[in-house]
Amino acid sequence: MSDSHPANSADVIPPRPDAARPPFPAIRLLYALGYGFLAYIALLVLFAIGVVQFVMLAINGKVNDELKSFTTNLVQYLWELAAFITFARDDRPFPIGPFPKHV
């Protein structure tokens, strides 16, 4: 006699109707859309700084250290934006939270 039933019907626990899933995070979606726009702007600024750094390198033979420091902070900010949008972290980045500072 083969045991084709995976479990006795008494062993199967149906889902409880009162254990509903959490509500849709509409506020987080709005934040994510806003942060997505900020990430787009930050990426455009990074590309512009990259062009400026290449010009500085061509003219002076070295990159601008102040722009390099700002770029490091901006890359950290872009990472924080992407991490919030993709649910990798729950802390809201700037302008709600602090702007990242590279030490």
C-alpha positions in Angstrom: 0.0 0.0 0.0 1.6 3.3 -1.1 1.3 6.3 1.0 0.3 8.9 -1.8 -1.1 11.5 0.6 1.7 13.7 1.8 0.2 14.2 5.2 -2.9 13.4 7.2 -5.6 16.0 6.7 -5.4 16.7 10.4 -1.7 17.7 10.0 -2.4 20.4 7.4 -3.0 23.7 8.9 -4.9 26.2 6.8 -3.8 29.8 6.8 -5.6 31.9 9.3 -7.8 34.6 7.9 -6.8 37.0 10.6 -3.1 36.7 9.7 -3.4 39.1 6.8 -0.3 40.3 5.1 1.0 43.8 5.9 -0.5 46.7 4.0 1.2 47.9 0.8 3.9 50.5 1.7 2.6 53.4 -0.5 4.6 56.0 1.4 7.8 54.1 0.8 6.9 53.9 -2.9 6.5 57.6 -3.1 9.9 58.1 -1.3 11.4 55.6 -3.7 10.1 57.5 -6.7 11.5 60.7 -5.3 14.8 59.2 -4.5 14.9 57.6 -7.9 14.7 61.1 -9.4 17.4 62.3 -7.1 19.6 59.3 -8.1 19.1 60.2 -11.8 20.3 63.8 -11.0 23.2 62.5 -8.9 24.3 60.2 -11.8 24.2 63.1 -14.3 26.3 65.2 -11.9 28.8 62.4 -11.5 29.1 62.1 -15.3 29.6 65.9 -15.6 32.3 65.8 -12.9 34.0 62.9 -14.7 34.2 65.1 -17.8 35.6 68.0 -15.8 38.2 65.7 -14.2 39.3 64.5 -17.6 39.7 68.1 -18.7 41.6 69.0 -15.5 43.9 66.0 -16.1 44.5 67.1 -19.7 45.3 70.7 -18.7 47.1 70.3 -15.3 48.3 66.8 -15.4 46.4 65.9 -12.2 42.8 65.7 -11.0 41.2 68.3 -8.7 41.3 66.9 -5.1 38.3 68.9 -4.0 36.2 67.5 -6.8 37.6 64.0 -6.0 36.5 64.3 -2.4 33.0 65.6 -3.4 32.7 62.8 -5.9 33.4 60.2 -3.2 30.6 61.7 -1.1 28.3 61.7 -4.1 29.0 58.1 -4.9 28.2 57.2 -1.3 25.0 59.1 -1.6 24.1 57.4 -4.8 24.7 54.0 -3.1 22.4 55.1 -0.2 19.7 56.0 -2.7 19.9 52.7 -4.5 20.0 50.8 -1.2 16.8 52.5 0.0 15.0 52.0 -3.4 15.9 48.3 -3.5 15.0 47.6 0.1 18.6 46.9 1.0 18.3 49.4 3.9 15.4 51.2 5.6 17.2 54.4 6.6 16.1 57.3 4.4 19.0 59.1 2.7 19.4 62.9 2.3 17.3 65.2 2.3 15.4 63.3 5.0 18.6 61.8 6.5 22.1 63.3 6.7 24.2 63.7 3.6 27.0 61.1 3.6 30.5 62.2 4.5 33.5 60.2 3.5 36.1 60.1 6.2 
